[in-house]
Every structure is written in structure tokens, then in C-alpha cells.
Amino acid sequence: APPPPHMLLTEIIKASGAFANVDLANFGDQPVQHAGMRAMFPYTVGNTHMRLNVARYDLPAALKIMRDEIRYQGVYLIEAGIPAGPDPFQAIADVRAVVLEHM
């Protein structure tokens, strides 16, 4: 079986000498997200994107890994998601509240 996409991308990033913008919403389900975070955060460009998507993953669990295991010290960029709903400012405030509580 081929490697998961995040592992292939990590190998490309390492080989090229580039860095990654780790987007927590682009990994798929939670187990793949956690594996992808562990693989890619060592190559972060210094920021990460995040949004709430409770159907696919637990953002507080991802933030716990970033805080306790990876010890992430970069920028947290909030995405409202697409579609952001009737109030994109509230969507951003909701993500911000989770990040501030769990970072």
C-alpha cells in the first residue's frame, strides 16, 4: 500500500529543504491528523492553520499534542471554514476560544 499522503509530503519537504504550513483541517480523520502533525510539525514554517470541524477531529486533542508533545511555539492562524456560516466573525471567535483554552 502507498504511504499516507502526509508522509509522502513530509518526505518531499525534507528532500527539498522547504518548510510546511501545517493545516490541521487537511489531514482527514483524527488518527491521520495526529500522525500527520507528528510527521510535519518538525518542518513547520512557523505557523499553522486551524478551524473547528467536530465531525472529523477533536481540536482540543490536537492542541494538546501541539502543546505537550510537539511543544509548538509558532503562530496559530484561525480559519472560519467554508462555508463559515451566517456569522464568520462568530466562527473565528469560536476557534479562538478553543485555542486560548487549550494552547
Long-range contacts (C-beta under 8 A, 24 or more apart in sequence): 4-32, 4-35, 4-36, 6-32, 6-35, 6-36, 6-39, 6-40, 7-39, 9-40, 10-39, 10-40, 10-43, 13-40, 13-43, 14-43, 18-43, 19-43, 19-44, 19-45, 19-46, 20-44, 20-45, 21-45, 21-47, 21-48, 21-49, 22-48, 22-49, 23-48, 23-49, 23-50, 24-48, 24-49, 24-50, 24-51, 24-57, 24-59, 24-62, 25-49, 25-50, 25-51, 25-53, 25-56, 25-57, 25-79, 25-81, 27-57, 28-56, 29-56, 29-57, 30-56, 30-57, 30-58, 30-61, 30-62, 33-57, 33-62, 34-61, 34-62, 34-65, 37-62, 37-65, 37-66, 37-70, 38-65, 38-69, 38-70, 41-66, 41-70, 41-72, 44-72, 44-74, 46-74, 46-75, 47-74, 47-75, 47-76, 47-77, 48-72, 48-74, 48-75, 48-76, 48-77, 49-77, 49-78, 49-79, 50-76, 50-77, 50-78, 50-79, 50-95, 50-99, 51-78, 51-79, 51-80, 51-81, 51-91, 51-95, 52-81, 52-91, 52-94, 52-95, 52-98, 53-81, 59-95, 59-98, 59-99, 59-102, 60-98, 60-101, 60-102, 63-98, 63-99, 63-102, 63-103, 64-102, 66-103, 67-102, 67-103, 76-103
